[in-house]
Amino acid sequence: MVIEVLQQDDVCVLRIEGRFVTGSEPEYLSAKMDELRRLNSGKVLVDLQEMPYIGSTGIGFIVGIFSSVTMNSGQFVLVGLQPRVQELFRLTRLNTILPIAPDRQAGLAALRAQSRADAASADARS
């Protein structure tokens, strides 16, 4: 499993490739989480297009990212879920909690739309 952290404009993109299963190296996952924190991006897109399977370690990692981002008033979206991964998110009902888009383009559009909605809401309160 490989996790690539990229910056695309104002969005931090995590691209996960390969099977994300129990036994994944905790030091590697911790380093990737630290890398994400250092970027301090308010918008995070996690691309799972190249991840055919996810286990409990992977789910915990993704939920941890979601929690960290949203607790700091950030925005988060998952994209590119393969059928097996999508089914697991449905069975665990995480699909009712985590924002999911079909692909990277739709995920970026959702983050932009949320930013506009947040800005309009802030203007209305002023």
Order of alpha helices (4+ residues) and beta strands (2+ residues): beta-beta-alpha-beta-alpha-beta-alpha-beta-alpha
